[in-house]
Amino acid sequence: MTLREKLRKPFVSTPVAARQDLSGKYIIVTGCSAGSLGYATALQLARWGATVIVTTRRAVEDEVTALNAELAQDATAGNVDGHLLDLSSAASVNAFTQWYARVYGQRLDVLVNNAGIHLDLMSRWKEPKLSADGIEIQWRTNYLGTVHLTHNLLPLLQQTGREVGEARVVNVVSQLHTRGSNELLFDENRVYESWQAYGLSKLGLIHFTNELHRRFHAADNLMTYSLHPGGSTGSYTNVASKGLQGHVLIELFRKLAAPLERLMMASAEEGAQTQIQCASSPTATSGSYYANCRLERSSEDSQDADAASRLWQETQIWLDSVS
């Protein structure tokens, strides 16, 4: 054990997903900018033989080139392709799914919905920041954008599940879903608080995961998972940096403290293990919530099937307007 490993041992203990043979599988991983959990997820799944399609909001060619360069010396690895995707834009989601169907046809084995935003870590927003189409930006991106993408790709996932025997949707949520509640989820007059808004977007995704399982698991062999990423200590990725942009002193402090953060937090590769397991393990339980590569119980509100059904129906009205 190296000195660094000895120093990290009291702080970081992250299980490792067991290697699987993913040859012949087609997997989409959203949110794969360099240094992210998505990038680490895509790299490992491709190393195990899958064809992995990655997305970023800009410069996706850079990530595709870098990932394929890392895979070049591995004869058993698959390959990586990519396309731009902005989950806050209905036009972008529709363009991506049309491109995928045109290029890759009717097969999609796994959709890893990793992309997401948490933009106000200092809780300075007193009014919601809105997307271009007028919706609170974290709900629009994390929940509506993810549901829109999954909805568009659902026919491919259903077909693959029926023909191959299994397809999967993996939704990366957060333990912060506990900051939301079903009461607030359906309260249009709630007072705005950005962390709560983030939690509501993740609570909504757990409801979506569970409703997908109830509706499509038995008929179409569709496996669904929600998970908290990053291990017990969180992961050192670029999410916090984006959420702290504009806070000059805090950004400077984080740069100075970066070596300590890297020591005490999981790396992106370590933090991605739970979503990698949910995307690949034959023993992962559909319709469940995972953390640290094991089954956990999400909040009581997230177990409410009536709330999930209501949210599904209300979201369908919005989907009909953008798809």
C-alpha angles and dihedrals in degrees: 000000000000123000090252091053091050091051093048097045097089091050108033124048111155124169117230123232113239115250116257133190104248097170112148095017124125116214132180118205117186125207102030106160115151113284094019132122088246092056091050091047094050092048095052095044090050090048087057090057107268127134101238125198112200130194136204132166092243142007094017090161089070092057093045091052093047094047094048090048089056090050096046097095095047110090093193096050126108123224138257130234128174149194137188117264131175109186092199090064121073090199091055093049092049092047092050095050092046090051092049094051091047095049103033103027123209103337126097118153103177136015113195107194096200101142117103144133137229103181108168108052091156093054093233097139111100093174126038119266108231133218121234089270093051104259127126102274101231093048090043094052106031100038113016096036092048093047091048092052093047092046091053092048096041096096090056092047091048092049092048091047092053096042101037099029100247145038128175142212115196116191117195106213129155142243083247088079082094087072087071131064136193090245091058092040091067098033108102091184098055117135110255120251118162099218090049089049089053091049091050091053090054094044087053090053092053090052088049092050092051094046092050088054093050094048104038112017099086098037101039106021089243112164117201132192139177121195148175108235132208105047126258094308098045124240132278101239138131095269094092092046091056091047092053100044111139095027097109100183094044092047089052092049091050091052090052092045095044096104090054092045091052089050096050100036133064117261119242089258091053094042093052095059096095094054090044089054093048090049095051118014115109090210098053110121116236120232091027141120120236137193129171089007093298138095114272134173117250122211122304091246090056090058093061106113093188091056090048092051092048092049090048091054094046091047091050090063089057092044091054088058097053108030 
